[in-house]
Amino acid sequence: MAYETLLYELDGPVLTITLNRPDKLNAYTATMGAELTDAFQRADADDAVRVVIVTGAGRGFCAGADISAGAGAFDTQAEGSVAFQAPGQARAEGGGFVGAIYGCRKPSIAAINGAAVGVGATLTLPMDIRIAASGARIGFIFARRGLVPEAGSAWFLPRLVGLPQALRWCLTGKLVPADEALAGGLVSEVVDPDHLLVRAREIAMEIAENTAPVSIALARQMLWRFSGEPDPSGALAVDGRLSMILGAGPDVKEGVSAFLEKRPPRFPGRVSEDMPDLYPWWKD
């Protein structure tokens, strides 16, 4: 698939997806949503991709939905609508880009280089790590447009920052500076703009060079899916079974051998063909 709104660049084990409408501050369109979905599904299927970085071209990350169509921009029946889907479409097709990011077996890092507003903020929430440039601002501005938090953000945001913080940001709809996003737990680091992609790649390479792809695919789903459970029983049932399966496999043997021999690991497992039969356990 040739992309109109994205750049898709694989450098070693790290894929960088760049939102590429810099003249519009990378404002979201339906085409961008479809292309993000395809890009993450493509990354999921490619064993050469270990980590995905998402950033924006130019001075913005994503300034929200492209509302150049005017007052009807979010009307699914209007020409030029940027609504995510017609009524009922998203669930039938796997949740669009949110489902693709959340379900991807590769970890993802949002490198927020500038304004991330509306969908520009919520599209980062299914990603696993968020870092921001010092001048970035993030806004859950939906109530100021007569909308509600979208792209699953009413589920993701409270899990990431807690309900009180999520309520304050969504009910005021204000733009949040990078330092406040850091204090609130939305981003894990704030760095100089010139160092943002360097730092994102450092994190990505730490993952790619030291961890097993199958372990990462399983761990991110375990953490996302069990974090909201009322007790640990579900996690205990799954992690015990997975530990037995993986413990008898080649990745664990390589991990232990590499540690004892004081060398970098060379994990043989691949997510395309070596995921345990228990996965995906939540669909049983």
C-alpha positions as CSV (number, residue, x, y, z in Angstrom):
1,M,0.0,0.0,0.0
2,A,1.4,3.4,-1.0
3,Y,0.7,6.0,1.7
4,E,-0.4,9.5,1.1
5,T,-0.3,10.8,4.6
6,L,2.4,8.7,6.2
7,L,6.1,7.9,5.9
8,Y,7.0,4.3,6.6
9,E,10.8,3.9,7.2
10,L,12.4,0.8,8.6
11,D,16.0,1.3,9.9
12,G,17.4,-1.9,11.3
13,P,14.8,-3.3,13.8
14,V,13.1,0.0,14.3
15,L,10.2,1.2,12.1
16,T,9.4,5.0,12.2
17,I,5.9,6.0,11.0
18,T,5.8,9.7,10.4
19,L,2.4,11.5,10.1
20,N,3.2,13.5,7.0
21,R,0.9,16.5,6.4
22,P,3.2,19.1,7.8
23,D,1.4,22.0,6.0
24,K,-1.7,21.0,8.0
25,L,0.2,20.3,11.2
26,N,-0.5,16.6,10.3
27,A,-4.2,17.0,10.9
28,Y,-6.1,13.7,10.8
29,T,-8.1,12.6,7.9
30,A,-10.0,9.4,7.2
31,T,-7.2,8.5,4.8
32,M,-4.7,8.9,7.6
33,G,-6.7,6.6,9.8
34,A,-6.9,3.9,7.1
35,E,-3.2,4.2,6.5
36,L,-2.3,4.0,10.2
37,T,-4.3,0.8,10.4
38,D,-2.5,-0.7,7.4
39,A,0.9,0.4,8.7
40,F,0.5,-1.2,12.1
41,Q,-1.0,-4.4,10.6
42,R,2.0,-4.5,8.2
43,A,4.4,-4.0,11.1
44,D,2.7,-6.7,13.1
45,A,3.2,-9.2,10.3
46,D,6.9,-8.3,9.6
47,D,9.4,-10.1,11.8
48,A,12.1,-7.5,10.8
49,V,10.1,-4.9,12.8
50,R,10.9,-5.1,16.5
51,V,9.7,-1.6,17.7
52,V,7.5,1.1,16.1
53,I,8.1,4.8,16.6
54,V,5.3,7.3,15.6
55,T,6.1,11.0,15.2
56,G,5.0,13.9,13.1
57,A,6.6,15.8,10.3
58,G,7.4,19.5,10.8
59,R,6.5,21.4,13.9
60,G,3.3,19.5,14.9
61,F,2.6,15.9,15.9
62,C,-1.1,15.9,15.0
63,A,-3.3,19.0,15.4
64,G,-6.5,16.9,15.6
65,A,-9.0,16.3,12.9
66,D,-8.9,18.2,9.7
67,I,-11.9,20.4,9.9
68,S,-11.5,22.2,6.6
69,A,-14.9,20.8,5.6
70,G,-16.4,23.3,8.1
71,A,-19.2,22.7,10.6
72,G,-20.1,19.3,9.0
73,A,-16.6,17.9,9.5
74,F,-17.7,15.3,12.0
75,D,-21.1,14.5,10.3
76,T,-20.8,11.0,8.7
77,Q,-23.3,12.0,6.1
78,A,-21.5,15.1,5.1
79,E,-19.0,15.4,2.2
80,G,-15.5,15.7,3.5
81,S,-16.3,14.2,6.9
82,V,-13.3,13.1,9.1
83,A,-15.5,11.0,11.4
84,F,-13.7,7.7,12.1
85,Q,-16.3,5.5,10.5
86,A,-20.0,5.3,9.6
87,P,-22.2,4.1,12.5
88,G,-21.3,0.5,13.5
89,Q,-18.4,0.2,11.1
90,A,-15.4,0.3,13.5
91,R,-16.4,-2.6,15.7
92,A,-17.2,-4.8,12.7
93,E,-13.8,-4.1,11.3
94,G,-11.6,-4.5,14.4
95,G,-11.6,-0.9,15.7
96,G,-9.6,0.7,12.9
97,F,-6.3,2.2,13.8
98,V,-6.9,1.9,17.6
99,G,-7.5,-1.8,17.3
100,A,-4.4,-2.1,15.0
101,I,-2.1,-0.3,17.5
102,Y,-3.5,-2.0,20.5
103,G,-3.4,-5.5,19.0
104,C,0.0,-5.1,17.4
105,R,2.5,-7.6,18.7
106,K,5.3,-5.1,18.4
107,P,5.7,-2.3,21.1
108,S,5.2,1.2,20.0
109,I,6.6,4.6,21.1
110,A,4.9,7.9,20.5
111,A,7.5,10.7,20.0
112,I,5.3,13.7,20.4
113,N,7.2,16.5,18.7
114,G,4.6,19.2,18.8
115,A,0.9,19.8,19.2
116,A,-1.1,16.6,19.8
117,V,-4.8,17.6,20.0
118,G,-8.0,15.7,19.9
119,V,-7.4,12.5,17.9
120,G,-3.7,13.6,17.8
121,A,-3.7,12.9,21.5
122,T,-5.9,9.9,21.6
123,L,-4.1,8.0,18.9
124,T,-1.0,7.8,21.2
125,L,-2.9,6.2,24.0
126,P,-2.9,2.6,22.7
127,M,0.9,3.0,22.3
128,D,3.1,1.6,25.0
129,I,5.5,4.5,25.7
130,R,5.0,8.2,25.1
131,I,7.8,10.8,25.2
132,A,7.4,14.5,24.4
133,A,9.5,17.4,23.2
134,S,9.7,20.2,25.7
135,G,7.5,22.6,23.6
136,A,4.7,20.0,22.9
137,R,1.2,20.6,24.0
138,I,-1.5,17.9,24.4
139,G,-5.2,18.5,24.5
140,F,-8.3,16.3,25.0
141,I,-10.5,19.1,23.6
142,F,-13.6,17.2,22.7
143,A,-16.1,18.9,25.0
144,R,-15.0,22.2,23.5
145,R,-16.2,21.0,20.1
146,G,-19.4,19.4,21.4
147,L,-17.9,15.9,21.1
148,V,-17.0,13.1,23.6
149,P,-13.6,11.5,24.1
150,E,-13.1,9.2,21.1
151,A,-10.8,6.4,19.8
152,G,-11.4,4.5,23.0
153,S,-9.8,7.2,25.1
154,A,-12.4,6.9,27.9
155,W,-10.9,3.4,28.5
156,F,-7.3,4.2,27.8
157,L,-6.7,7.5,29.5
158,P,-7.9,6.7,33.1
159,R,-5.8,3.5,33.0
160,L,-2.7,5.6,32.1
161,V,-3.1,8.6,34.3
162,G,-5.9,7.8,36.8
163,L,-9.5,8.8,36.8
164,P,-9.1,12.2,38.6
165,Q,-6.5,13.4,36.1
166,A,-8.4,12.1,33.1
167,L,-11.5,13.9,34.3
168,R,-9.7,17.2,34.7
169,W,-8.2,17.1,31.3
170,C,-11.3,16.0,29.5
171,L,-13.8,18.2,31.4
172,T,-11.7,21.4,30.9
173,G,-10.5,20.5,27.4
174,K,-7.5,22.6,28.0
175,L,-4.1,22.3,26.2
176,V,-1.7,20.6,28.6
177,P,2.0,21.6,28.4
178,A,4.6,18.8,28.2
179,D,5.7,19.2,31.8
180,E,2.2,18.8,33.1
181,A,1.7,15.7,30.9
182,L,4.9,14.4,32.5
183,A,3.7,15.2,36.0
184,G,0.4,13.6,35.3
185,G,2.0,10.4,34.0
186,L,0.8,10.7,30.4
187,V,4.4,10.9,29.0
188,S,7.4,9.3,30.7
189,E,10.0,11.8,29.5
190,V,10.3,15.4,28.2
191,V,13.4,16.0,26.1
192,D,14.8,18.8,24.0
193,P,13.1,18.8,20.6
194,D,16.4,18.2,18.8
195,H,16.9,15.0,20.9
196,L,13.4,13.6,20.7
197,L,13.8,11.1,17.9
198,V,17.3,10.2,19.1
199,R,15.9,9.4,22.5
200,A,13.0,7.4,21.0
201,R,15.4,5.3,19.1
202,E,17.6,4.7,22.1
203,I,14.5,3.3,23.9
204,A,13.6,1.3,20.9
205,M,17.0,-0.2,20.5
206,E,17.2,-1.1,24.2
207,I,14.1,-3.2,23.6
208,A,15.2,-4.6,20.2
209,E,18.7,-5.6,21.4
210,N,17.9,-7.2,24.7
211,T,14.4,-8.8,24.6
212,A,12.7,-11.7,23.0
213,P,10.1,-10.8,20.4
214,V,7.6,-13.4,21.6
215,S,8.0,-12.4,25.2
216,I,7.4,-8.7,24.3
217,A,4.3,-9.6,22.3
218,L,2.9,-11.5,25.3
219,A,4.0,-9.1,28.0
220,R,2.3,-6.0,26.5
221,Q,-1.0,-7.8,26.1
222,M,-0.8,-9.2,29.6
223,L,-0.1,-5.8,31.1
224,W,-2.8,-4.0,29.1
225,R,-5.4,-6.6,29.7
226,F,-4.9,-7.5,33.3
227,S,-4.2,-4.0,34.6
228,G,-7.9,-3.4,35.1
229,E,-8.8,-6.7,36.7
230,P,-10.2,-6.6,40.2
231,D,-7.8,-9.4,41.4
232,P,-4.8,-11.2,40.2
233,S,-6.4,-14.6,39.6
234,G,-6.7,-14.2,35.8
235,A,-3.1,-13.1,35.5
236,L,-1.9,-15.9,37.7
237,A,-3.8,-18.5,35.5
238,V,-2.3,-17.2,32.3
239,D,1.3,-16.3,33.4
240,G,1.7,-19.7,35.0
241,R,0.7,-21.5,31.8
242,L,2.9,-19.2,29.7
243,S,5.9,-19.6,31.9
244,M,5.7,-23.4,31.5
245,I,5.3,-23.2,27.8
246,L,8.1,-20.6,27.3
247,G,10.4,-22.2,29.9
248,A,10.7,-25.3,27.8
249,G,11.3,-23.4,24.6
250,P,14.4,-22.1,22.8
251,D,14.1,-18.4,23.8
252,V,14.4,-19.0,27.5
253,K,17.4,-21.3,26.9
254,E,19.0,-18.6,24.8
255,G,18.3,-15.9,27.4
256,V,19.8,-17.9,30.2
257,S,22.8,-18.9,28.1
258,A,23.5,-15.3,27.0
259,F,23.3,-14.1,30.6
260,L,25.7,-16.8,31.8
261,E,28.1,-16.3,28.9
262,K,27.9,-12.5,29.2
263,R,27.0,-11.8,25.6
264,P,24.0,-10.2,23.8
265,P,21.1,-12.7,23.3
266,R,20.1,-14.0,19.9
267,F,16.5,-15.0,20.4
268,P,15.2,-17.4,17.7
269,G,11.5,-17.0,18.3
270,R,9.4,-15.0,15.8
271,V,5.9,-13.6,16.4
272,S,4.8,-14.7,12.9
273,E,5.1,-18.4,13.7
274,D,6.2,-19.0,17.3
275,M,3.4,-17.5,19.4
276,P,2.2,-20.2,22.0
277,D,-1.2,-21.9,21.3
278,L,-2.5,-20.2,24.4
279,Y,-2.4,-16.8,22.6
280,P,-4.8,-15.0,22.3
281,W,-6.1,-16.4,25.6
282,W,-8.8,-13.7,26.0
283,K,-10.7,-15.0,23.0
284,D,-11.2,-18.5,24.5
